[in-house]
Amino acid sequence: MNRGTRSLCLLLLSLATAGGARAQSNDPVLSECNQLIVVVTKDWNAVPGKMILYQRNDKDGAWGKIGKSFPVVVGRNGLGWGRGLNPPANRPGPVKHEGDGKSPAGIFRLSSAFGLAEPARMNSLRLPYVQLTATIECVDDVKSTNYNSIVDRGKFTAPDWNSSEKMRDVGAQYRLGVVVDHNISPRENGGGSCIFLHIWKDARTGTSGCTAMSPEKIESLLSWLDPSAHPALVQLPESEYKKLQTAWSLPSL
């Protein structure tokens, strides 16, 4: 575990389907995952997308679709290959890096939640939850040893970063959110930081690299996510999803 991952984990601990494809028991990527969030876009450059939720009883079961798909928006410049659970992408398409305005494409764990409310009001959530106080920041300084980590600035006597997102200051869009484990292990400085699922500004405006949706959808999503089901996010252009569906044991759209 690298220092950035350890910092995030310690912070969280301290502060706090129609037509499903069968998973293969030897699948190294989704073998433990029983809750799957799928986001697909029209192409690499598209901002609008749709989100579909899937669930199964065990690793050998068929994926079942949960409810209907709903609209989301991704990065203002579309998608780029990210760094997650999937093997490194030696495929056509852009590669995500810091500040490119792209959301990461690939498969990613969903590790924890955050928001503006006090923890006592969020007892219904099953993911570990962090309240965004005034000192909670996500470090995007590529030279920092805490790059791509959520940290409590108040716990550092000499912060080594010059750039960070002061998460509480984002306001209503971070009223509720989910941490996407992108560029975590191994971490690549400059590979992209601070990737979340959160509330959108509106249905047309892209993000800096996150995936965003309406307030009611993030609320229902958070009430559904269960860490014991090892939830994951699969995010791809639709054509790429169909090419990788068999190799990655993904459900039918």
N, C-alpha and C positions, 0 to 999 in steps of 0.2 A: 504494500500500500504506500503510495507516495505521500509527500507531506500535505499536498493540497487536499487529497481525499481524506487523510487522517484529520485534518483541520475541520473539514465539513462534518465528518462523522462525530467528532468530539463535540462540536457545537450543537448538533442536533440532539445528542444524548444529554448534554448538560442543560439545554434550554427546553428542555422539554419535559340461431345464426344460420342463417339459411345457407345450405350448400357448403358446409365446412369441409376443408381439406384435413385429412387425418395427419396428426403429427407423427413423425418417426421417432421411435424410442432412442435412436442413436443420434438425433439432431443435437449438435453441440450448442446451438444458440438459444432455442426456445424450449429446451427439454424440461425446464422447471416452471415455465410460464403457463399459468392458467387464466390470466386476464390479459387481453391484448387490445391496445388502442391502435387503430390503423388510420393514418392520414395520407390521402392521395391528392395530388394536384394534376392539372392538365398537362403541364410540362415543367422543365427545370426553372423557367422564368415566371411562372404563374404565381400570383399572390393568393387568390381564393383557392380553397380546397374543401374537402369534406372529411369528417371524422366518423369512423364506424367502430363500435365496441363489440368485442367477441369474448366469449368465456367458454371454458370446458371443465369437466370434472376432474380429469387427470391427464397425464402426458400422452396417453394412448387414445384419448377420446377425441371426438369430432368437435371442431369449433362451432359454437352456436352464436348467431348474431343477437345482440342485445338492443332492442328498440330499432329506431330508424337512424339513418345517417343524418348529420347536421352540419351546417357550414362553419368553417374556420378560416382564419387567414394565417399565412406564414410570413417569412421575412419579406421586406419590401423589394428585395431582389431575387425572390424565389428560394430554391433549394440548392445545396451543395453537399457533396459527400462528407459526412462527419465521422467522428471516432467513437464507436460504441461497441456493442456486442458482436456485430457482424465482422467477418474477415475484412481486411483492408480492401477497399474497392479499386480493383484494377479494371475499371469499366469506363466507358465514355461518360462525360458529365463533369461539371465544375467540382472543385474541392473547397470545402469551407475553410475560412481563416478569419482571424480577428478583424472586426470592423467591416466585413464585406456585405452586411445587410442580408445574409442568407440564413435560413434555418437549416439545421443538419439533416441530411438524408441517411437512413440506416436503421438500426435497431438499438434501442436505448432502454436501460432500466429506469424506473420511476421510483425514486428513493424516499421522498419526503415531501411535506407540504409546508406552506407558509401563508401568512396573512396578517391583517391589521388587528383582528380581534384577539382578546386575551385567551390564553389556552383553556381556561375554565369554560368558555363559551363554545369550544370546539371539541367537546368530549365525544361527539358522534363520529369524528374522523378516526380512521384506523391507521393511517400513515403517521409517522412521527411529524410533529407540527412545531414550527417556530413562529413566535410573534415578531413582527417587524418593528422593533424599537428604533429609536433615533440613531443608535450606534451599529445597527446591522448593515453590513455592506457586502457587495459581491465584487471581488477584485478583478479588474480587467487590465491591469498593468502587466504587460508581457514580461517585464524584468523582475517582477516580484516572485518570491518563493511561495506566496499565497495566491498566485494567479489561478483564476477559475475556482476560487473558493468563496463560500459564504462565511464571513467572519464577524466577530463582535469587536469593533475597533477599541472599545473600552478595555479589552483584555490585553492590549498590546501597548507596551511602554514606548516602543520605537517602531511604528509601522513602516514596512519597507516598500509601500506602494504609493504612487503619486496619482493613480487614477482608479476610481471605483464607482459602482452604482450604489448610491444611498437609497436602499430599497423602499424605505417608508416614504420617501419624498416622491416616489412615482405615483402614489395616490391610489385612486379607484381601480386602476388596472391591476394593481397588486393586492387588492382586497382579499383575494384568494389566489393561490397558485400552487403548482407542482414543480418540483425540481427534476429536470431531465439530466440523467447522468451521461453527459456528452463530454468527450475529451478528459476523462477521469483517469483511466489506467490502461496504458501509460498516458500521462499528460504531456501534451506538446505545447510549449509556450508559443503563443501566436496561433494556435489551432482553433481558437474560438472559446468564448467563455459566457457564463451566466445565461444558460439556456433554460427556459421555463415554459410551462403551459400556464396561461393566465387570461384575464378578462381583456377583451379587445376594446380599442377606441371606438370602432364601428366595423361594419361588415365589409368595408372597402379598403381600409388603411392597413398596410403591412407593418410588421414589427421590425426591430433591429436584428432579429434572429430567433425569436421565440415563436410559439404557435399560440394563437389567441382565439377566444370564442366568447359567446354571450355570457352574461353573469349567471343566468339560470343553468346553462350547460356546465360551467365549471363547478357549480354547486352540486349538481347531480353526479358529475364525474367523481368528485371527491368523496361523496357519500358511498359510491360504488367501489372505489379502489381499496384493495385488501392486501397488505404486504405479505400475508401468508400465501397468496396466490402468485407472488413474484411478478407483478404487473410490468409490462413493457410497452414501449411505443415503437411502431414501425411507421416510418415516414418516407415516402418515395413519390416521384412522378408516376402516374398510373401505368404508363407503358413499361417502366422499369419494374414496377411491382409485378406485373404479369410475367415478365421474363424471369424473375427470381422466385416466383410463387412455389414452384416445385422444390427448387434447391433449398429454400429456407423454410419449407413446410408451412407456408402461409395459407390462411383461409381464403376462399373465393370471395371476391368483392360483391 
